[in-house]
Amino acid sequence: MNTKAAAPAGQRLLRLAPKVAFPVRPRSLYAGLLLAVLLLLASVATLNLGRLGIALADLPGAVFGGEATGKNAFVLNRLRGPRLATAASVGAALGLSGALFQSVTRNPLGSPDVIGLGAGAGAGAAVTALLLPDVLPVSAGAVLGAALAMVLVYFATGTGFRNPGRLVVAGIGVAAIANALIEYVVYAVERDKASVLKSYVNGSLNASGWDDAATAAVALAICAPIVVALARNLAVVEMGDETAESLGASPGRTKTVAVLASIALSGAAVAAAGPIAFLALCSPQIAKRLTRASGPHLALSALAGALLLILADLASQHLPLFPDLPVGIYTMALGGAYLAYLLLHEWRRGAL
């Protein structure tokens, strides 16, 4: 494997075979390495910290050698292992979903949250808990709610998923209706049920299992080849529809497929952990600022999403002032602060 500088300015060719080479930016490689190292450290902290944590000396054997027994086996297989795997896969799915959506809309404030997917999922979960508690699991209701919200948005735009501006406007309306329904259900159900439901609609990893991690991981595995195939066209579409059309990128089809992949990834994340707000918004922007380059930053956005959710879950588990607070509350706080910064930044640039 070698590299040559016969690539566009600021890039090098990563050659994997005589006729197989990929243009890469050194800064993007360094950013990816940084995120990967931080992700590893956060994962170790998740398994190690606290009274039930696995000792550092026992971690390699427990994780890679199948040597976990007793308390360590319980923590790894039932308590923290599934929670960590769910956080990583859900975070990566949301980060990738946000990168796709922001690339299509060419808007740093865009995310699947904006088009009502999370709110629709919360409404579906709320209605299921109120009307069909013995018929459907809450997670199934969340997926159905998200799907219904996307159907409403699709028809409300009049152009399907092809027009990002109409998509956002329709999504805001659908999200408002869904949030009103959530508040009604929370008000209507019994107090103990409302507490559990409120935790779910804010996004939570407290009861995560291996099946939850598998749900998001399968969605990532299915969507990853689609995203790789779309990557070049997405980069061209960011230059504008006319330029994309002239280069044969078919902007309408590219946008539709990207939005559908984004919705599938977000829907799987919602099914696994509930609607976790703002993660899809923040992760691509972190990746963009680390690389300081144009482009969709798909892989780095997935890494950033996984890291952010694991860190939020660490805070949820170990901050003494707010024990077991749903992880979605922490991402809301992070996303709200970042959204305020982003709005101020765009206003100063004259973009708003």
C-alpha positions as CSV (number, residue, x, y, z in Angstrom):
1,M,0.0,0.0,0.0
2,N,1.5,3.3,-1.0
3,T,0.4,6.9,-1.6
4,K,1.1,9.3,-4.5
5,A,0.4,13.0,-4.9
6,A,-1.2,12.5,-8.3
7,A,-4.5,13.7,-6.9
8,P,-6.4,17.0,-6.6
9,A,-4.8,19.7,-4.5
10,G,-4.8,18.8,-0.8
11,Q,-5.4,15.1,-1.5
12,R,-3.3,12.0,-2.0
13,L,-4.0,8.7,-3.7
14,L,-4.3,5.7,-1.3
15,R,-3.4,2.8,-3.6
16,L,-4.7,-0.6,-2.6
17,A,-3.9,-2.4,-5.9
18,P,-2.3,-1.5,-9.2
19,K,-5.6,-0.3,-10.6
20,V,-7.4,0.5,-7.3
21,A,-6.8,3.9,-5.7
22,F,-8.8,6.3,-3.6
23,P,-8.2,10.1,-3.2
24,V,-7.9,10.9,0.5
25,R,-7.0,14.0,2.5
26,P,-4.3,13.6,5.2
27,R,-6.4,15.8,7.5
28,S,-9.4,13.6,7.1
29,L,-7.3,10.5,7.9
30,Y,-5.9,12.2,11.1
31,A,-9.5,13.3,12.1
32,G,-10.7,9.7,11.6
33,L,-7.8,8.3,13.7
34,L,-8.5,10.9,16.4
35,L,-12.2,10.0,16.5
36,A,-11.4,6.2,16.5
37,V,-9.0,6.6,19.5
38,L,-11.5,8.7,21.4
39,L,-14.2,6.1,20.6
40,L,-12.0,3.3,22.0
41,L,-11.3,5.3,25.2
42,A,-14.9,6.1,25.7
43,S,-15.8,2.4,25.2
44,V,-13.2,1.3,27.7
45,A,-14.6,3.9,30.2
46,T,-18.1,2.6,29.7
47,L,-17.1,-1.0,30.6
48,N,-14.7,0.0,33.4
49,L,-16.1,2.9,35.4
50,G,-18.3,2.5,38.4
51,R,-18.9,0.0,41.2
52,L,-19.8,-2.8,38.7
53,G,-17.1,-1.9,36.2
54,I,-14.7,-4.5,34.8
55,A,-11.1,-4.0,35.9
56,L,-8.8,-2.7,33.2
57,A,-6.5,-5.8,33.6
58,D,-9.5,-8.1,33.0
59,L,-11.0,-6.2,30.0
60,P,-8.9,-7.7,27.1
61,G,-9.5,-11.2,28.2
62,A,-13.2,-10.6,28.9
63,V,-13.9,-8.8,25.6
64,F,-11.6,-10.7,23.2
65,G,-10.7,-13.9,25.0
66,G,-14.1,-15.1,26.2
67,E,-12.7,-15.2,29.8
68,A,-15.5,-13.3,31.5
69,T,-17.0,-15.1,34.4
70,G,-19.2,-14.2,37.3
71,K,-19.7,-10.5,37.7
72,N,-17.6,-9.6,34.7
73,A,-19.7,-11.9,32.5
74,F,-22.9,-10.3,33.8
75,V,-21.6,-6.8,33.2
76,L,-20.3,-7.6,29.7
77,N,-23.2,-9.7,28.4
78,R,-26.2,-8.3,30.2
79,L,-25.5,-4.9,31.6
80,R,-22.9,-2.7,29.9
81,G,-22.0,-4.7,26.8
82,P,-25.4,-4.4,25.1
83,R,-25.7,-0.8,26.2
84,L,-22.3,0.1,24.7
85,A,-23.0,-1.7,21.4
86,T,-26.4,0.0,21.1
87,A,-24.9,3.4,21.8
88,A,-22.2,2.9,19.2
89,S,-24.5,1.5,16.5
90,V,-27.3,4.0,17.1
91,G,-24.9,6.9,17.3
92,A,-23.2,5.9,14.0
93,A,-26.6,5.4,12.3
94,L,-27.8,8.9,13.4
95,G,-24.5,10.5,12.5
96,L,-24.6,9.0,9.0
97,S,-28.2,9.8,8.6
98,G,-27.6,13.5,9.5
99,A,-24.6,13.7,7.0
100,L,-26.8,12.4,4.2
101,F,-29.6,14.8,5.0
102,Q,-27.3,17.8,5.3
103,S,-25.6,16.9,2.1
104,V,-28.9,16.8,0.2
105,T,-30.3,20.0,1.7
106,R,-26.9,21.8,1.6
107,N,-28.0,23.2,5.0
108,P,-26.0,22.9,8.2
109,L,-29.2,23.1,10.2
110,G,-30.8,20.2,8.4
111,S,-31.3,16.8,10.1
112,P,-34.0,14.0,10.1
113,D,-35.3,15.6,13.3
114,V,-36.3,18.7,11.3
115,I,-38.6,16.7,9.0
116,G,-40.5,15.2,11.9
117,L,-39.2,11.7,12.0
118,G,-38.3,11.7,15.7
119,A,-41.5,13.4,16.7
120,G,-43.5,10.9,14.6
121,A,-41.7,8.0,16.3
122,G,-42.4,9.5,19.7
123,A,-46.1,9.9,18.8
124,G,-46.3,6.4,17.6
125,A,-44.7,5.1,20.8
126,A,-47.1,7.3,22.9
127,V,-50.3,6.1,21.1
128,T,-49.1,2.4,21.3
129,A,-48.5,2.8,25.1
130,L,-52.0,4.3,25.6
131,L,-54.2,2.4,23.2
132,L,-52.4,-0.9,22.4
133,P,-50.2,-1.7,25.3
134,D,-50.9,-5.5,25.0
135,V,-50.9,-5.6,21.2
136,L,-47.7,-3.9,20.1
137,P,-44.3,-3.2,21.8
138,V,-43.6,0.5,22.2
139,S,-40.6,0.2,19.8
140,A,-42.9,-1.2,17.0
141,G,-45.2,1.7,17.6
142,A,-42.3,4.1,17.3
143,V,-41.3,2.6,13.9
144,L,-44.9,2.8,12.6
145,G,-45.2,6.4,13.9
146,A,-42.0,7.4,12.1
147,A,-43.1,5.7,8.9
148,L,-46.5,7.5,9.0
149,A,-44.8,10.8,9.6
150,M,-42.6,10.3,6.6
151,V,-45.6,9.3,4.4
152,L,-47.4,12.5,5.5
153,V,-44.3,14.6,4.7
154,Y,-43.9,12.8,1.3
155,F,-47.4,13.7,0.2
156,A,-47.5,17.1,1.8
157,T,-44.5,18.4,-0.2
158,G,-46.2,17.6,-3.5
159,T,-42.8,16.5,-4.9
160,G,-41.9,13.6,-2.7
161,F,-38.4,13.9,-1.2
162,R,-36.9,15.8,-4.2
163,N,-37.3,19.3,-2.9
164,P,-35.3,19.9,0.4
165,G,-37.0,23.2,1.1
166,R,-40.6,21.8,0.9
167,L,-39.3,18.8,2.9
168,V,-38.3,20.9,5.8
169,V,-41.5,23.0,5.8
170,A,-43.7,20.0,5.7
171,G,-41.6,18.2,8.3
172,I,-42.0,21.1,10.8
173,G,-45.8,21.0,10.4
174,V,-45.9,17.2,10.9
175,A,-43.5,17.4,13.9
176,A,-45.8,20.1,15.6
177,I,-48.8,17.8,15.3
178,A,-46.8,14.8,16.6
179,N,-45.5,16.7,19.6
180,A,-49.0,17.8,20.5
181,L,-50.1,14.2,20.4
182,I,-47.2,13.1,22.6
183,E,-48.1,15.7,25.2
184,Y,-51.7,14.7,25.2
185,V,-50.9,11.1,25.7
186,V,-48.4,11.8,28.5
187,Y,-51.1,13.9,30.2
188,A,-53.8,11.3,29.7
189,V,-52.0,8.1,31.0
190,E,-51.4,7.1,34.6
191,R,-48.4,8.8,36.3
192,D,-46.2,5.7,36.5
193,K,-46.8,4.8,32.9
194,A,-46.2,8.4,31.9
195,S,-42.8,8.4,33.6
196,V,-41.7,5.3,31.6
197,L,-43.2,6.7,28.4
198,K,-41.5,10.1,28.9
199,S,-38.2,8.4,29.3
200,Y,-38.7,6.5,26.0
201,V,-39.8,9.5,23.9
202,N,-36.7,11.4,25.0
203,G,-34.4,8.5,24.0
204,S,-32.9,6.1,26.5
205,L,-30.4,3.3,26.6
206,N,-31.3,2.1,30.1
207,A,-33.0,-1.2,28.9
208,S,-30.8,-1.8,25.8
209,G,-30.2,-5.4,24.8
210,W,-28.2,-7.1,22.0
211,D,-31.3,-7.1,19.8
212,D,-31.4,-3.3,20.0
213,A,-27.8,-3.1,19.0
214,A,-28.4,-5.5,16.1
215,T,-31.4,-3.4,14.8
216,A,-29.2,-0.4,14.2
217,A,-26.2,-2.5,13.1
218,V,-28.2,-4.3,10.4
219,A,-29.5,-0.9,9.1
220,L,-25.9,0.3,8.9
221,A,-24.8,-2.9,7.1
222,I,-27.7,-2.6,4.6
223,C,-27.3,1.2,4.0
224,A,-23.5,1.3,3.9
225,P,-23.1,-0.1,0.3
226,I,-25.8,2.4,-0.9
227,V,-24.0,5.3,0.8
228,V,-20.7,4.3,-0.7
229,A,-22.3,4.1,-4.1
230,L,-23.9,7.5,-3.6
231,A,-20.8,9.3,-2.2
232,R,-19.5,10.7,-5.5
233,N,-22.9,11.9,-6.6
234,L,-23.6,13.5,-3.3
235,A,-20.3,15.4,-3.5
236,V,-21.3,16.6,-7.0
237,V,-24.9,17.5,-5.9
238,E,-23.4,19.8,-3.2
239,M,-22.1,22.0,-6.1
240,G,-25.7,22.6,-7.3
241,D,-28.3,20.8,-9.3
242,E,-27.2,22.3,-12.7
243,T,-23.6,21.3,-12.2
244,A,-24.7,17.8,-11.0
245,E,-27.0,17.4,-14.0
246,S,-24.2,18.4,-16.4
247,L,-21.9,15.8,-14.8
248,G,-24.5,13.0,-15.0
249,A,-25.2,12.8,-11.3
250,S,-29.0,12.9,-11.6
251,P,-29.7,15.2,-8.6
252,G,-33.4,14.2,-8.2
253,R,-32.7,10.5,-7.9
254,T,-29.6,11.1,-5.8
255,K,-31.5,13.2,-3.3
256,T,-34.4,10.8,-3.1
257,V,-32.2,7.8,-2.5
258,A,-30.1,9.7,0.1
259,V,-33.2,10.8,2.0
260,L,-34.7,7.3,2.0
261,A,-31.4,5.9,3.3
262,S,-31.3,8.7,5.9
263,I,-34.9,7.8,7.0
264,A,-34.1,4.1,7.2
265,L,-31.1,4.8,9.4
266,S,-33.0,7.1,11.7
267,G,-35.9,4.7,11.9
268,A,-33.6,1.9,13.0
269,A,-32.1,4.1,15.6
270,V,-35.5,5.1,16.9
271,A,-36.5,1.5,17.1
272,A,-33.4,0.6,19.1
273,A,-33.2,3.6,21.5
274,G,-36.2,5.9,21.0
275,P,-35.9,9.4,19.3
276,I,-32.5,10.8,20.3
277,A,-32.6,14.5,19.4
278,F,-29.9,16.6,17.8
279,L,-27.3,13.9,17.3
280,A,-27.9,13.8,13.6
281,L,-27.6,17.6,13.5
282,C,-24.3,17.9,15.5
283,S,-22.3,14.9,14.2
284,P,-21.8,16.0,10.6
285,Q,-20.9,19.5,11.7
286,I,-18.2,18.2,14.0
287,A,-16.8,16.0,11.2
288,K,-16.8,19.0,8.8
289,R,-14.9,21.2,11.3
290,L,-12.4,18.6,12.0
291,T,-11.6,18.1,8.3
292,R,-12.1,21.8,7.2
293,A,-13.1,20.5,3.8
294,S,-16.2,20.4,1.7
295,G,-18.1,17.1,1.1
296,P,-20.6,14.9,3.0
297,H,-18.0,13.5,5.5
298,L,-20.0,10.3,5.8
299,A,-17.6,7.9,7.7
300,L,-16.4,10.7,10.0
301,S,-20.0,11.7,10.8
302,A,-20.8,8.1,11.8
303,L,-17.7,8.0,14.1
304,A,-18.6,11.3,15.6
305,G,-22.2,10.2,16.2
306,A,-21.1,7.0,17.9
307,L,-18.6,8.9,20.1
308,L,-21.1,11.6,21.1
309,L,-23.8,9.0,22.1
310,I,-21.3,6.9,24.2
311,L,-20.1,10.1,26.0
312,A,-23.8,11.1,26.6
313,D,-24.5,7.7,28.0
314,L,-21.4,7.9,30.3
315,A,-22.8,11.1,31.6
316,S,-26.2,9.5,32.1
317,Q,-24.7,6.6,34.1
318,H,-22.2,8.4,36.2
319,L,-23.1,12.1,36.8
320,P,-24.2,12.1,40.5
321,L,-26.6,15.0,40.2
322,F,-28.8,13.4,37.6
323,P,-28.7,9.6,38.0
324,D,-30.2,7.6,35.1
325,L,-31.4,10.6,33.2
326,P,-32.5,9.5,29.7
327,V,-29.5,9.9,27.3
328,G,-31.7,12.0,25.0
329,I,-31.8,14.8,27.6
330,Y,-28.0,15.1,27.4
331,T,-28.1,15.2,23.6
332,M,-30.8,17.8,23.7
333,A,-28.6,20.0,25.9
334,L,-25.6,19.4,23.6
335,G,-27.7,20.0,20.5
336,G,-29.4,23.1,21.8
337,A,-26.2,24.7,22.7
338,Y,-24.6,23.8,19.4
339,L,-27.7,25.0,17.5
340,A,-27.5,28.4,19.2
341,Y,-23.8,28.6,18.2
342,L,-24.6,27.6,14.7
343,L,-27.4,30.1,14.3
344,L,-25.2,32.9,15.6
345,H,-22.4,31.8,13.3
346,E,-24.6,31.7,10.2
347,W,-26.2,35.1,11.2
348,R,-22.8,36.7,11.4
349,R,-21.9,35.3,8.0
350,G,-25.1,36.8,6.6
351,A,-26.4,33.4,5.7
352,L,-29.6,33.9,7.7
